[in-house]
Amino acid sequence: IFFFSSRRRHTRFLPVSWARRCVQETGLRMYMMDLWNTIKSDKKLNLPEQKVMVSIYRCGEIQKEAQQLVAEQFNTLNAHLSKSFYDKFKEDCESIQKRALEFYDENAKEYQEEASKAKRQELELHMMEDFRELFKKQVTHIKNEFKLNLEKKLKGLTILKMTLDQVMRGLNDLQDQLTIDLKHKLRKSVLVDDKWGEREIEKDTLDFLHQTVNTHKDKQLILFNLSLIHI
């Protein structure tokens, strides 16, 4: 390949094999065009800088391709969450993340290292932001199912149906059961511990549970005492 400068009236030779060693085949056209524009403007060449520019451009393309690759999986996961709590949320998120990053790493490995790493971090960040939005939907289902289950169980725990001792033991067991279930569902939904506010979610939900159970206990005690008065 020969480049001609009208001002200097001489020919400069740059072997294609050398250029191919600097950049991937997919970025070669852009690389050569950028070199040509630099020469036409009679500026000094900075070959390492040109390589970085091509790497940033191409790694950005690979980043988008990685996101497109897993778009269908992401949409399927979103569809699951439109209905109810999804037990395989964490598992599917990790699968999507793994597939996208493996694709990126394989296709970006020959480019300039710093540029490649920076775009990889952007890819990870974008995916985590998307996953967090889905996590919010998951949490909504967890809370709604938690409250519905609590209300349903409380209706059966009354002195109108059993003894006071049975009611109190049943309430304690219910509290333990719902606490375990809540923690299990949160663990199945969080990709990175302490990053999505799951501790606050757990604390607020359990505070609601304790308050609701204690209120129900007080009501049952009042009903029990009233029943003694009428004996």
Secondary structure, DSSP 8 states (H G I E B T S, - for coil): -EEEETTTTEEEE--HHHHHHHS-GGGHHHHHHHHHHHHHTT----HHHHHHHHHHHHHHHHHHHHHHHTHHHHHHHHHHHTTS--TTHHHHHHHHHHHHHHHHHHHHTTS-HHHHHHHHHHHHHHHHHHHHHHHHHHHHHHHHHHHHHHHHHHHH-STTTS-HHHHHHHHHHHHHHHHHHHHHHHHTT-SSTTSSSHHHHHHHHHHHHHHHHHHHHHHHHHHHHHHHHT-
